[in-house]
Amino acid sequence: MTRTKQTRSIIVGLLLCGTAALGLGCGTSAGDPTVRKSANRKNIKWDLAIKQRYYGGQVEAIRKKSIKLDNDAARLSRLNTVMHRLKRRTLLPELPYEVHYVDHETVNAVCYPGGGILFFRGIFDKNKGLVNPYSNDEIAAVMGHEMAHATLRHAYRRQQTASIIGFFGSVASVAVGAAGGADLSRLFHAVFDVSTGIYFPAYSRKFETEADIEGLYTMMHAGYNPEKAVLLWERAAQKHGSKTSIYASHPANGKRAQHLHEALTKIRAEQLHRR
């Protein structure tokens, strides 16, 4: 190749890569929400400390309400089986994940910073619930999504964006349980549930979408059927619940299931292209 041709090739390459910022070329992931994000471990001690103080406080608040925890050995075992299989495929497999089964009618499942997970009996309810209790794939679809909020570090990113790192920088200042009040609301956009005595994290639509995509990757790499995630949100679109239910932050018009289906189709096409 002559020097002139080499120069032209370099210029063309730079022009193409310049479009990468728009997600248009060079095989880049920039601007493409379906490309898996990279792990971010910056100041990970913040998440671990929040889990140690906050998650434990939520569990204690549930106990104070005389709500039974982990009283179904078979169900708890299934949850732990799914969790351990998923965690090895998350962006942050080293987080101290743990899961508790809460014997309460609330239709929800949550994961707090650092990997503390709660699954409520109501999510498995035949009529009001969302998940088949005997389907590890469906459990993985919900758990993978919730774990993604922790592995993508949405709480940490939110407090950075909101410029309240000074307020929460000292973990000692973070209250637990119902006493957390305004502090916890600022941290999570949390919604307090009187019936359980705990705060349910609420995230922006952007963060929910990110968790949807990362949840797909996590369950796929763990060997679970990602089609179940689409199925669940198709099912969710037909149901409604209280502001502390899993349906509260999810569109009821089926768009979430549609977007998941489109994302899954694109992810699979990319995987086939790489082979």
C-alpha atoms as an extended CHARMM CRD file, in Angstrom:
* protein
*
       275  EXT
         1         1  MET       CA              0.0000000000        0.0000000000        0.0000000000  PROA      1               0.0000000000
         2         2  THR       CA              1.3730000000        3.4230000000       -0.9380000000  PROA      2               0.0000000000
         3         3  ARG       CA              1.8000000000        6.1740000000        1.6380000000  PROA      3               0.0000000000
         4         4  THR       CA             -1.0660000000        8.1170000000        0.0030000000  PROA      4               0.0000000000
         5         5  LYS       CA             -3.4190000000        5.1470000000        0.3080000000  PROA      5               0.0000000000
         6         6  GLN       CA             -2.3100000000        4.5670000000        3.8890000000  PROA      6               0.0000000000
         7         7  THR       CA             -3.0580000000        8.2010000000        4.6860000000  PROA      7               0.0000000000
         8         8  ARG       CA             -6.4850000000        7.9480000000        3.0830000000  PROA      8               0.0000000000
         9         9  SER       CA             -7.2260000000        4.7570000000        5.0500000000  PROA      9               0.0000000000
        10        10  ILE       CA             -6.2520000000        6.4380000000        8.2920000000  PROA      10              0.0000000000
        11        11  ILE       CA             -8.4270000000        9.4640000000        7.5220000000  PROA      11              0.0000000000
        12        12  VAL       CA            -11.3980000000        7.2830000000        6.5930000000  PROA      12              0.0000000000
        13        13  GLY       CA            -10.9070000000        5.2550000000        9.7620000000  PROA      13              0.0000000000
        14        14  LEU       CA            -10.8180000000        8.3740000000       11.9110000000  PROA      14              0.0000000000
        15        15  LEU       CA            -13.9570000000        9.6960000000       10.2480000000  PROA      15              0.0000000000
        16        16  LEU       CA            -15.7660000000        6.4370000000       10.8370000000  PROA      16              0.0000000000
        17        17  CYS       CA            -14.6660000000        6.2930000000       14.4350000000  PROA      17              0.0000000000
        18        18  GLY       CA            -15.7530000000        9.8800000000       14.8210000000  PROA      18              0.0000000000
        19        19  THR       CA            -19.2840000000        8.6900000000       14.1680000000  PROA      19              0.0000000000
        20        20  ALA       CA            -18.8670000000        6.2080000000       17.0000000000  PROA      20              0.0000000000
        21        21  ALA       CA            -19.8420000000        8.8790000000       19.4640000000  PROA      21              0.0000000000
        22        22  LEU       CA            -23.2270000000        8.7460000000       17.7990000000  PROA      22              0.0000000000
        23        23  GLY       CA            -23.2820000000        4.9690000000       17.8730000000  PROA      23              0.0000000000
        24        24  LEU       CA            -23.0320000000        4.8020000000       14.1040000000  PROA      24              0.0000000000
        25        25  GLY       CA            -19.8700000000        2.9080000000       13.3880000000  PROA      25              0.0000000000
        26        26  CYS       CA            -16.5340000000        1.3630000000       14.3410000000  PROA      26              0.0000000000
        27        27  GLY       CA            -18.2130000000       -1.4460000000       16.2650000000  PROA      27              0.0000000000
        28        28  THR       CA            -18.5800000000        0.8250000000       19.2560000000  PROA      28              0.0000000000
        29        29  SER       CA            -21.0510000000        0.4860000000       22.1070000000  PROA      29              0.0000000000
        30        30  ALA       CA            -21.4090000000        4.2330000000       22.5610000000  PROA      30              0.0000000000
        31        31  GLY       CA            -25.0350000000        5.2840000000       22.5640000000  PROA      31              0.0000000000
        32        32  ASP       CA            -26.3040000000        1.7040000000       22.2340000000  PROA      32              0.0000000000
        33        33  PRO       CA            -28.3520000000        0.8080000000       25.3320000000  PROA      33              0.0000000000
        34        34  THR       CA            -28.2770000000       -2.9020000000       24.4720000000  PROA      34              0.0000000000
        35        35  VAL       CA            -24.4940000000       -3.1740000000       24.8410000000  PROA      35              0.0000000000
        36        36  ARG       CA            -23.5070000000       -4.5000000000       28.2480000000  PROA      36              0.0000000000
        37        37  LYS       CA            -21.9490000000       -1.9350000000       30.5430000000  PROA      37              0.0000000000
        38        38  SER       CA            -18.5720000000       -2.4010000000       32.2060000000  PROA      38              0.0000000000
        39        39  ALA       CA            -18.1340000000       -3.0020000000       35.9130000000  PROA      39              0.0000000000
        40        40  ASN       CA            -17.5410000000        0.0930000000       38.0140000000  PROA      40              0.0000000000
        41        41  ARG       CA            -15.8190000000       -0.5060000000       41.3420000000  PROA      41              0.0000000000
        42        42  LYS       CA            -14.9550000000        3.0880000000       42.1940000000  PROA      42              0.0000000000
        43        43  ASN       CA            -15.5870000000        3.7020000000       45.8920000000  PROA      43              0.0000000000
        44        44  ILE       CA            -17.3620000000        0.3130000000       46.1670000000  PROA      44              0.0000000000
        45        45  LYS       CA            -16.9150000000        0.5510000000       49.9440000000  PROA      45              0.0000000000
        46        46  TRP       CA            -19.8390000000        2.9690000000       49.9130000000  PROA      46              0.0000000000
        47        47  ASP       CA            -22.2110000000        0.2820000000       48.6370000000  PROA      47              0.0000000000
        48        48  LEU       CA            -20.8770000000       -2.3140000000       51.0720000000  PROA      48              0.0000000000
        49        49  ALA       CA            -21.2650000000        0.0070000000       54.0340000000  PROA      49              0.0000000000
        50        50  ILE       CA            -24.7940000000        0.9860000000       52.9940000000  PROA      50              0.0000000000
        51        51  LYS       CA            -25.7300000000       -2.6850000000       52.7980000000  PROA      51              0.0000000000
        52        52  GLN       CA            -24.2920000000       -3.4400000000       56.2020000000  PROA      52              0.0000000000
        53        53  ARG       CA            -26.2660000000       -0.6780000000       57.8900000000  PROA      53              0.0000000000
        54        54  TYR       CA            -29.3320000000       -0.1500000000       55.7340000000  PROA      54              0.0000000000
        55        55  TYR       CA            -30.2720000000       -3.6640000000       54.5860000000  PROA      55              0.0000000000
        56        56  GLY       CA            -29.9320000000       -5.0450000000       58.0900000000  PROA      56              0.0000000000
        57        57  GLY       CA            -32.1510000000       -2.2470000000       59.3220000000  PROA      57              0.0000000000
        58        58  GLN       CA            -34.8590000000       -3.1360000000       56.8300000000  PROA      58              0.0000000000
        59        59  VAL       CA            -34.7780000000       -6.7880000000       57.8660000000  PROA      59              0.0000000000
        60        60  GLU       CA            -35.0190000000       -5.7470000000       61.5110000000  PROA      60              0.0000000000
        61        61  ALA       CA            -37.9620000000       -3.4510000000       60.7230000000  PROA      61              0.0000000000
        62        62  ILE       CA            -39.7880000000       -6.4020000000       59.1580000000  PROA      62              0.0000000000
        63        63  ARG       CA            -39.1790000000       -8.4980000000       62.2560000000  PROA      63              0.0000000000
        64        64  LYS       CA            -40.5340000000       -5.7270000000       64.4570000000  PROA      64              0.0000000000
        65        65  LYS       CA            -43.7620000000       -5.9080000000       62.4640000000  PROA      65              0.0000000000
        66        66  SER       CA            -43.9790000000       -9.6010000000       63.4540000000  PROA      66              0.0000000000
        67        67  ILE       CA            -43.7410000000      -10.5920000000       59.7990000000  PROA      67              0.0000000000
        68        68  LYS       CA            -42.2080000000      -14.0190000000       59.3100000000  PROA      68              0.0000000000
        69        69  LEU       CA            -38.8860000000      -14.3080000000       57.5090000000  PROA      69              0.0000000000
        70        70  ASP       CA            -37.4530000000      -17.3640000000       55.7540000000  PROA      70              0.0000000000
        71        71  ASN       CA            -40.2600000000      -19.5660000000       57.0900000000  PROA      71              0.0000000000
        72        72  ASP       CA            -40.6130000000      -21.5480000000       53.8410000000  PROA      72              0.0000000000
        73        73  ALA       CA            -37.4610000000      -23.6530000000       53.5980000000  PROA      73              0.0000000000
        74        74  ALA       CA            -38.1700000000      -24.9680000000       50.0940000000  PROA      74              0.0000000000
        75        75  ARG       CA            -38.8510000000      -21.5110000000       48.6680000000  PROA      75              0.0000000000
        76        76  LEU       CA            -35.8360000000      -19.9780000000       50.3930000000  PROA      76              0.0000000000
        77        77  SER       CA            -33.6520000000      -22.7750000000       49.0470000000  PROA      77              0.0000000000
        78        78  ARG       CA            -34.8900000000      -22.1230000000       45.5110000000  PROA      78              0.0000000000
        79        79  LEU       CA            -34.2080000000      -18.3920000000       45.8780000000  PROA      79              0.0000000000
        80        80  ASN       CA            -30.6850000000      -19.0940000000       47.1130000000  PROA      80              0.0000000000
        81        81  THR       CA            -30.0460000000      -21.5300000000       44.2690000000  PROA      81              0.0000000000
        82        82  VAL       CA            -31.0250000000      -18.9150000000       41.6890000000  PROA      82              0.0000000000
        83        83  MET       CA            -29.0990000000      -16.1540000000       43.4600000000  PROA      83              0.0000000000
        84        84  HSD       CA            -25.8330000000      -18.1140000000       43.6420000000  PROA      84              0.0000000000
        85        85  ARG       CA            -26.0990000000      -19.0810000000       39.9850000000  PROA      85              0.0000000000
        86        86  LEU       CA            -26.8090000000      -15.5070000000       38.9230000000  PROA      86              0.0000000000
        87        87  LYS       CA            -24.2020000000      -13.7730000000       41.0490000000  PROA      87              0.0000000000
        88        88  ARG       CA            -21.3140000000      -15.4920000000       39.2830000000  PROA      88              0.0000000000
        89        89  ARG       CA            -22.4980000000      -13.8430000000       36.0550000000  PROA      89              0.0000000000
        90        90  THR       CA            -23.1290000000      -10.3530000000       37.3810000000  PROA      90              0.0000000000
        91        91  LEU       CA            -20.8590000000       -7.3840000000       36.7720000000  PROA      91              0.0000000000
        92        92  LEU       CA            -19.8110000000       -7.5230000000       40.4330000000  PROA      92              0.0000000000
        93        93  PRO       CA            -19.7210000000      -11.1910000000       41.5010000000  PROA      93              0.0000000000
        94        94  GLU       CA            -17.7320000000      -10.3120000000       44.6170000000  PROA      94              0.0000000000
        95        95  LEU       CA            -20.5920000000       -8.4220000000       46.2880000000  PROA      95              0.0000000000
        96        96  PRO       CA            -21.9040000000      -10.1210000000       49.4660000000  PROA      96              0.0000000000
        97        97  TYR       CA            -25.2740000000      -11.1090000000       48.0210000000  PROA      97              0.0000000000
        98        98  GLU       CA            -27.9030000000      -12.5410000000       50.3400000000  PROA      98              0.0000000000
        99        99  VAL       CA            -31.6140000000      -13.1210000000       50.0180000000  PROA      99              0.0000000000
       100       100  HSD       CA            -34.4710000000      -13.3080000000       52.5220000000  PROA      100             0.0000000000
       101       101  TYR       CA            -37.9800000000      -14.5950000000       51.8820000000  PROA      101             0.0000000000
       102       102  VAL       CA            -40.6110000000      -12.3240000000       53.4630000000  PROA      102             0.0000000000
       103       103  ASP       CA            -43.9640000000      -13.9110000000       54.2650000000  PROA      103             0.0000000000
       104       104  HSD       CA            -46.0570000000      -10.8780000000       53.3540000000  PROA      104             0.0000000000
       105       105  GLU       CA            -48.6670000000      -10.1640000000       50.6930000000  PROA      105             0.0000000000
       106       106  THR       CA            -46.6790000000       -7.3140000000       49.1290000000  PROA      106             0.0000000000
       107       107  VAL       CA            -46.1690000000       -8.0410000000       45.4300000000  PROA      107             0.0000000000
       108       108  ASN       CA            -42.5230000000       -7.1170000000       45.1470000000  PROA      108             0.0000000000
       109       109  ALA       CA            -38.8470000000       -8.0550000000       45.1870000000  PROA      109             0.0000000000
       110       110  VAL       CA            -35.9920000000       -5.6240000000       45.8240000000  PROA      110             0.0000000000
       111       111  CYS       CA            -32.2120000000       -5.5170000000       45.9290000000  PROA      111             0.0000000000
       112       112  TYR       CA            -30.4390000000       -2.8360000000       47.9600000000  PROA      112             0.0000000000
       113       113  PRO       CA            -26.9170000000       -1.4670000000       47.3750000000  PROA      113             0.0000000000
       114       114  GLY       CA            -24.2820000000       -4.0840000000       48.1010000000  PROA      114             0.0000000000
       115       115  GLY       CA            -26.5120000000       -7.0350000000       47.1720000000  PROA      115             0.0000000000
       116       116  GLY       CA            -29.1490000000       -7.3860000000       49.8970000000  PROA      116             0.0000000000
       117       117  ILE       CA            -32.2610000000       -8.9840000000       48.3480000000  PROA      117             0.0000000000
       118       118  LEU       CA            -35.8320000000       -9.3780000000       49.6140000000  PROA      118             0.0000000000
       119       119  PHE       CA            -38.5070000000      -11.4890000000       47.9220000000  PROA      119             0.0000000000
       120       120  PHE       CA            -42.0680000000      -11.1350000000       49.1880000000  PROA      120             0.0000000000
       121       121  ARG       CA            -44.6860000000      -13.8770000000       49.2170000000  PROA      121             0.0000000000
       122       122  GLY       CA            -47.0980000000      -11.7160000000       47.2280000000  PROA      122             0.0000000000
       123       123  ILE       CA            -44.9650000000      -11.8470000000       44.0910000000  PROA      123             0.0000000000
       124       124  PHE       CA            -45.7370000000      -15.5660000000       43.9010000000  PROA      124             0.0000000000
       125       125  ASP       CA            -49.4860000000      -15.1610000000       44.5060000000  PROA      125             0.0000000000
       126       126  LYS       CA            -51.5130000000      -16.9850000000       41.8580000000  PROA      126             0.0000000000
       127       127  ASN       CA            -53.9170000000      -14.0950000000       41.3050000000  PROA      127             0.0000000000
       128       128  LYS       CA            -52.1870000000      -10.8520000000       42.2910000000  PROA      128             0.0000000000
       129       129  GLY       CA            -48.6030000000      -11.9380000000       41.7870000000  PROA      129             0.0000000000
       130       130  LEU       CA            -46.2160000000      -12.0960000000       38.8580000000  PROA      130             0.0000000000
       131       131  VAL       CA            -43.9100000000      -15.0990000000       39.2210000000  PROA      131             0.0000000000
       132       132  ASN       CA            -44.4880000000      -18.8440000000       39.0090000000  PROA      132             0.0000000000
       133       133  PRO       CA            -42.9040000000      -20.0340000000       42.2920000000  PROA      133             0.0000000000
       134       134  TYR       CA            -41.7540000000      -23.2710000000       40.6400000000  PROA      134             0.0000000000
       135       135  SER       CA            -40.0180000000      -21.6150000000       37.6900000000  PROA      135             0.0000000000
       136       136  ASN       CA            -36.3660000000      -20.8010000000       38.3050000000  PROA      136             0.0000000000
       137       137  ASP       CA            -36.3190000000      -18.9740000000       34.9660000000  PROA      137             0.0000000000
       138       138  GLU       CA            -39.0530000000      -16.5770000000       36.0800000000  PROA      138             0.0000000000
       139       139  ILE       CA            -37.4420000000      -16.0700000000       39.4830000000  PROA      139             0.0000000000
       140       140  ALA       CA            -34.1440000000      -15.3860000000       37.6980000000  PROA      140             0.0000000000
       141       141  ALA       CA            -35.8320000000      -12.7990000000       35.4620000000  PROA      141             0.0000000000
       142       142  VAL       CA            -36.9890000000      -10.7780000000       38.4640000000  PROA      142             0.0000000000
       143       143  MET       CA            -33.9170000000      -11.3790000000       40.6030000000  PROA      143             0.0000000000
       144       144  GLY       CA            -31.5220000000      -10.6350000000       37.7460000000  PROA      144             0.0000000000
       145       145  HSD       CA            -33.2510000000       -7.2990000000       37.1830000000  PROA      145             0.0000000000
       146       146  GLU       CA            -33.1590000000       -6.3930000000       40.8800000000  PROA      146             0.0000000000
       147       147  MET       CA            -29.5230000000       -7.4500000000       41.2690000000  PROA      147             0.0000000000
       148       148  ALA       CA            -28.6950000000       -5.2610000000       38.2850000000  PROA      148             0.0000000000
       149       149  HSD       CA            -29.6870000000       -2.1860000000       40.2840000000  PROA      149             0.0000000000
       150       150  ALA       CA            -26.9230000000       -3.1360000000       42.7300000000  PROA      150             0.0000000000
       151       151  THR       CA            -24.3110000000       -4.1680000000       40.1510000000  PROA      151             0.0000000000
       152       152  LEU       CA            -24.9240000000       -1.0340000000       38.0790000000  PROA      152             0.0000000000
       153       153  ARG       CA            -24.7060000000        0.8830000000       41.3560000000  PROA      153             0.0000000000
       154       154  HSD       CA            -27.7690000000        2.9970000000       40.7380000000  PROA      154             0.0000000000
       155       155  ALA       CA            -28.0230000000        4.3210000000       44.3010000000  PROA      155             0.0000000000
       156       156  TYR       CA            -24.3820000000        5.4190000000       44.2680000000  PROA      156             0.0000000000
       157       157  ARG       CA            -24.7470000000        7.0360000000       40.8540000000  PROA      157             0.0000000000
       158       158  ARG       CA            -27.8940000000        8.8430000000       41.9200000000  PROA      158             0.0000000000
       159       159  GLN       CA            -26.3240000000       10.3600000000       45.0060000000  PROA      159             0.0000000000
       160       160  GLN       CA            -23.3880000000       11.5100000000       42.8690000000  PROA      160             0.0000000000
       161       161  THR       CA            -25.7130000000       13.1190000000       40.3420000000  PROA      161             0.0000000000
       162       162  ALA       CA            -27.7750000000       14.7500000000       43.0710000000  PROA      162             0.0000000000
       163       163  SER       CA            -24.6090000000       16.1840000000       44.6280000000  PROA      163             0.0000000000
       164       164  ILE       CA            -25.4000000000       14.7220000000       48.0120000000  PROA      164             0.0000000000
       165       165  ILE       CA            -22.2460000000       12.6570000000       48.3840000000  PROA      165             0.0000000000
       166       166  GLY       CA            -21.2000000000       14.9510000000       51.2030000000  PROA      166             0.0000000000
       167       167  PHE       CA            -24.4940000000       14.2630000000       52.9360000000  PROA      167             0.0000000000
       168       168  PHE       CA            -24.1850000000       10.4990000000       52.5900000000  PROA      168             0.0000000000
       169       169  GLY       CA            -20.4110000000       10.2620000000       52.3660000000  PROA      169             0.0000000000
       170       170  SER       CA            -20.2570000000        9.3950000000       56.0230000000  PROA      170             0.0000000000
       171       171  VAL       CA            -22.1580000000        6.1340000000       56.2040000000  PROA      171             0.0000000000
       172       172  ALA       CA            -22.5690000000        6.6950000000       59.9230000000  PROA      172             0.0000000000
       173       173  SER       CA            -25.0840000000        9.4060000000       59.0640000000  PROA      173             0.0000000000
       174       174  VAL       CA            -27.3810000000        7.0070000000       57.2150000000  PROA      174             0.0000000000
       175       175  ALA       CA            -30.2770000000        5.9850000000       59.4020000000  PROA      175             0.0000000000
       176       176  VAL       CA            -31.9880000000        2.6210000000       59.1180000000  PROA      176             0.0000000000
       177       177  GLY       CA            -35.5740000000        1.4260000000       59.2200000000  PROA      177             0.0000000000
       178       178  ALA       CA            -38.4950000000        3.7990000000       59.4310000000  PROA      178             0.0000000000
       179       179  ALA       CA            -36.3360000000        6.2860000000       61.3410000000  PROA      179             0.0000000000
       180       180  GLY       CA            -34.3940000000        6.8700000000       58.1270000000  PROA      180             0.0000000000
       181       181  GLY       CA            -37.1880000000        9.0560000000       56.8310000000  PROA      181             0.0000000000
       182       182  ALA       CA            -36.0400000000       11.8910000000       54.6120000000  PROA      182             0.0000000000
       183       183  ASP       CA            -32.4770000000       10.5620000000       54.4300000000  PROA      183             0.0000000000
       184       184  LEU       CA            -33.5030000000        7.3120000000       52.7970000000  PROA      184             0.0000000000
       185       185  SER       CA            -36.0150000000        9.0110000000       50.5580000000  PROA      185             0.0000000000
       186       186  ARG       CA            -33.2680000000       11.2350000000       49.1720000000  PROA      186             0.0000000000
       187       187  LEU       CA            -30.9770000000        8.2750000000       48.6470000000  PROA      187             0.0000000000
       188       188  PHE       CA            -33.3950000000        5.9510000000       46.8570000000  PROA      188             0.0000000000
       189       189  HSD       CA            -36.4460000000        8.0110000000       45.9460000000  PROA      189             0.0000000000
       190       190  ALA       CA            -37.7030000000        5.4740000000       48.4770000000  PROA      190             0.0000000000
       191       191  VAL       CA            -41.3580000000        4.7950000000       49.1520000000  PROA      191             0.0000000000
       192       192  PHE       CA            -42.2190000000        3.8920000000       52.7430000000  PROA      192             0.0000000000
       193       193  ASP       CA            -44.5870000000        0.9510000000       53.1960000000  PROA      193             0.0000000000
       194       194  VAL       CA            -46.5150000000        1.0880000000       56.4520000000  PROA      194             0.0000000000
       195       195  SER       CA            -47.5540000000       -2.5670000000       56.3110000000  PROA      195             0.0000000000
       196       196  THR       CA            -43.9670000000       -3.8640000000       56.2800000000  PROA      196             0.0000000000
       197       197  GLY       CA            -42.2100000000       -0.9750000000       57.9870000000  PROA      197             0.0000000000
       198       198  ILE       CA            -39.5400000000       -0.6800000000       55.2990000000  PROA      198             0.0000000000
       199       199  TYR       CA            -38.5170000000        1.5140000000       52.4000000000  PROA      199             0.0000000000
       200       200  PHE       CA            -38.7710000000        0.2950000000       48.8140000000  PROA      200             0.0000000000
       201       201  PRO       CA            -36.1770000000        1.8270000000       46.4700000000  PROA      201             0.0000000000
       202       202  ALA       CA            -37.6060000000        3.5440000000       43.4090000000  PROA      202             0.0000000000
       203       203  TYR       CA            -35.4790000000        4.3510000000       40.3780000000  PROA      203             0.0000000000
       204       204  SER       CA            -35.7620000000        6.5480000000       37.3230000000  PROA      204             0.0000000000
       205       205  ARG       CA            -37.0370000000        5.1110000000       34.0700000000  PROA      205             0.0000000000
       206       206  LYS       CA            -33.4800000000        5.3420000000       32.7200000000  PROA      206             0.0000000000
       207       207  PHE       CA            -32.1480000000        3.1970000000       35.5620000000  PROA      207             0.0000000000
       208       208  GLU       CA            -35.0430000000        0.7480000000       35.2060000000  PROA      208             0.0000000000
       209       209  THR       CA            -34.2090000000        0.3420000000       31.5130000000  PROA      209             0.0000000000
       210       210  GLU       CA            -30.5380000000       -0.2160000000       32.3220000000  PROA      210             0.0000000000
       211       211  ALA       CA            -31.5030000000       -2.8690000000       34.8720000000  PROA      211             0.0000000000
       212       212  ASP       CA            -33.7430000000       -4.5480000000       32.2940000000  PROA      212             0.0000000000
       213       213  ILE       CA            -30.8300000000       -4.9230000000       29.8700000000  PROA      213             0.0000000000
       214       214  GLU       CA            -28.2660000000       -5.9650000000       32.4670000000  PROA      214             0.0000000000
       215       215  GLY       CA            -30.7970000000       -8.4030000000       33.9130000000  PROA      215             0.0000000000
       216       216  LEU       CA            -31.0970000000      -10.0170000000       30.4880000000  PROA      216             0.0000000000
       217       217  TYR       CA            -27.3240000000      -10.4210000000       30.2060000000  PROA      217             0.0000000000
       218       218  THR       CA            -27.0300000000      -11.7930000000       33.7370000000  PROA      218             0.0000000000
       219       219  MET       CA            -29.7160000000      -14.4490000000       33.3410000000  PROA      219             0.0000000000
       220       220  MET       CA            -28.5620000000      -15.3890000000       29.8220000000  PROA      220             0.0000000000
       221       221  HSD       CA            -24.9600000000      -15.9230000000       30.9340000000  PROA      221             0.0000000000
       222       222  ALA       CA            -26.2110000000      -17.9030000000       33.9270000000  PROA      222             0.0000000000
       223       223  GLY       CA            -28.0610000000      -20.2590000000       31.6050000000  PROA      223             0.0000000000
       224       224  TYR       CA            -31.6190000000      -19.0960000000       32.2820000000  PROA      224             0.0000000000
       225       225  ASN       CA            -34.2060000000      -18.4610000000       29.5760000000  PROA      225             0.0000000000
       226       226  PRO       CA            -34.3470000000      -14.6850000000       28.9040000000  PROA      226             0.0000000000
       227       227  GLU       CA            -37.6760000000      -15.0600000000       27.1120000000  PROA      227             0.0000000000
       228       228  LYS       CA            -39.1930000000      -15.3790000000       30.5780000000  PROA      228             0.0000000000
       229       229  ALA       CA            -38.3180000000      -11.7410000000       31.2600000000  PROA      229             0.0000000000
       230       230  VAL       CA            -40.4280000000      -10.7030000000       28.2740000000  PROA      230             0.0000000000
       231       231  LEU       CA            -43.2270000000      -13.0190000000       29.4140000000  PROA      231             0.0000000000
       232       232  LEU       CA            -43.2260000000      -11.5360000000       32.9170000000  PROA      232             0.0000000000
       233       233  TRP       CA            -43.6140000000       -7.9700000000       31.7320000000  PROA      233             0.0000000000
       234       234  GLU       CA            -46.3310000000       -8.9840000000       29.3020000000  PROA      234             0.0000000000
       235       235  ARG       CA            -48.0780000000      -10.4690000000       32.3300000000  PROA      235             0.0000000000
       236       236  ALA       CA            -47.3380000000       -7.3730000000       34.4170000000  PROA      236             0.0000000000
       237       237  ALA       CA            -48.9370000000       -5.1270000000       31.7990000000  PROA      237             0.0000000000
       238       238  GLN       CA            -52.2570000000       -6.8100000000       32.5950000000  PROA      238             0.0000000000
       239       239  LYS       CA            -52.0550000000       -6.1580000000       36.3230000000  PROA      239             0.0000000000
       240       240  HSD       CA            -52.0050000000       -3.2150000000       38.6870000000  PROA      240             0.0000000000
       241       241  GLY       CA            -51.0180000000       -2.7630000000       42.3020000000  PROA      241             0.0000000000
       242       242  SER       CA            -50.2430000000       -0.3310000000       45.0840000000  PROA      242             0.0000000000
       243       243  LYS       CA            -47.3980000000        2.2030000000       44.9780000000  PROA      243             0.0000000000
       244       244  THR       CA            -45.1690000000       -0.2950000000       46.7850000000  PROA      244             0.0000000000
       245       245  SER       CA            -45.9080000000       -3.1650000000       44.4120000000  PROA      245             0.0000000000
       246       246  ILE       CA            -43.6080000000       -4.2400000000       41.5980000000  PROA      246             0.0000000000
       247       247  TYR       CA            -46.1310000000       -2.8380000000       39.1170000000  PROA      247             0.0000000000
       248       248  ALA       CA            -45.8360000000        0.7500000000       40.3810000000  PROA      248             0.0000000000
       249       249  SER       CA            -42.6590000000        1.6380000000       38.4640000000  PROA      249             0.0000000000
       250       250  HSD       CA            -43.4980000000       -0.3430000000       35.3620000000  PROA      250             0.0000000000
       251       251  PRO       CA            -45.5400000000        0.8280000000       32.3610000000  PROA      251             0.0000000000
       252       252  ALA       CA            -48.9170000000       -0.8760000000       32.2260000000  PROA      252             0.0000000000
       253       253  ASN       CA            -49.2220000000       -0.5780000000       28.4540000000  PROA      253             0.0000000000
       254       254  GLY       CA            -46.9060000000       -3.3930000000       27.4520000000  PROA      254             0.0000000000
       255       255  LYS       CA            -44.0870000000       -1.1330000000       26.2600000000  PROA      255             0.0000000000
       256       256  ARG       CA            -41.6120000000       -2.6230000000       28.6990000000  PROA      256             0.0000000000
       257       257  ALA       CA            -42.1810000000       -6.1230000000       27.3600000000  PROA      257             0.0000000000
       258       258  GLN       CA            -41.8970000000       -4.8040000000       23.8020000000  PROA      258             0.0000000000
       259       259  HSD       CA            -38.6140000000       -3.0380000000       24.5360000000  PROA      259             0.0000000000
       260       260  LEU       CA            -37.2300000000       -6.1500000000       26.2310000000  PROA      260             0.0000000000
       261       261  HSD       CA            -38.1800000000       -8.2780000000       23.2430000000  PROA      261             0.0000000000
       262       262  GLU       CA            -36.4920000000       -5.8360000000       20.8590000000  PROA      262             0.0000000000
       263       263  ALA       CA            -33.3720000000       -5.6860000000       23.0530000000  PROA      263             0.0000000000
       264       264  LEU       CA            -33.1750000000       -9.4600000000       23.3470000000  PROA      264             0.0000000000
       265       265  THR       CA            -33.5090000000       -9.8500000000       19.5740000000  PROA      265             0.0000000000
       266       266  LYS       CA            -30.6800000000       -7.3780000000       19.0180000000  PROA      266             0.0000000000
       267       267  ILE       CA            -28.4280000000       -8.9540000000       21.6590000000  PROA      267             0.0000000000
       268       268  ARG       CA            -28.8810000000      -12.3990000000       20.1200000000  PROA      268             0.0000000000
       269       269  ALA       CA            -28.1760000000      -11.0520000000       16.6370000000  PROA      269             0.0000000000
       270       270  GLU       CA            -24.9540000000       -9.4530000000       17.8910000000  PROA      270             0.0000000000
       271       271  GLN       CA            -23.8970000000      -12.7000000000       19.5330000000  PROA      271             0.0000000000
       272       272  LEU       CA            -24.4900000000      -14.6240000000       16.3280000000  PROA      272             0.0000000000
       273       273  HSD       CA            -22.5290000000      -12.0140000000       14.3810000000  PROA      273             0.0000000000
       274       274  ARG       CA            -19.5030000000      -12.4890000000       16.6520000000  PROA      274             0.0000000000
       275       275  ARG       CA            -19.4040000000      -16.2480000000       16.1300000000  PROA      275             0.0000000000
